Amino acid sequence: MQERMVKANAVEFSYLEAGPDNGPLALCLHGFPDSAHTWRYLLPALGDAGFHAVAPWMRGYAPTQIPADGRYQTGRSPPTPVRCHDVLGR
């Protein structure tokens, strides 16, 4: 499992990933009060099954960048997973 960074919706998101880059994307999202580490046991299993398993730290969770507008509301989040999928789904 590795930690990487991707830019989506003008915010740099840190994420954990496992598995082949060319596998189908399994995007594992967390909510409050969890973090990307919630998926630390599932990501390797998904990777071993051939998935490109990714768990980003969502808006408002370090080490993801603070959005320029300072907004972390749920209404701001739905476009983010879609954009992450666009960027990481390859």
Helices and strands as residue ranges (DSSP letters): E 2-8, E 11-18, E 25-27, G 36-39, H 42-48, E 52-56, G 74-76, H 79-88
